[in-house]
Amino acid sequence: MEEINTDNIISDGRRTRGKNIDFKKAAEWEKRLRHDVMAHVLAFGDVAPGAKPIIHLGATSCYVTDNTDLLLIESTLPRPERTGERGHLTPAEAGDHGRRAGAKRLVITHFSDELDPEWARAQAAEAFGGDVELAAEGAVYEL
């Protein structure tokens, strides 16, 4: 781990203080990563390379699955619950969550007896915008 000191946050002999961060570059990173916090972390790292290895210590996201390699998500319902607190997802909602999280791979699980697994996969894949796997008992997923 890098030592944290003022040298880590100085760029070209000047403290950055956010003045020379390239916000257009941050927007490009965000478009690519679909993660606003990491886009700005990387843009800051470009102007303060000494801080790059340690900067993420203070930058967190409330979405722990953002840009994950694999998202395993339940898809229990054949149609959305009509009212009240939501407890389960439809396959399409599961696919949408995977797409919005930027998951590289989506595996749906916990489908009910009411669902045809291939229908569930197709619904999730359409919303996800890519291939979706059906979870299998005892399966091991390599990353």
Secondary structure, DSSP 4 states (H G I P E B T S, - for coil): -PPPSGGGGEETTEE-TTTT--HHHHHHHHHHHS-HHHHHHHHHHHH-TTTTTTGGGG---S-TTTT-S-EEEE---SS---SSS-----HHHHHHHHHHHT-S-EEEE---TTS-HHHHHHHHHHHHTS-EEEP-TT-----
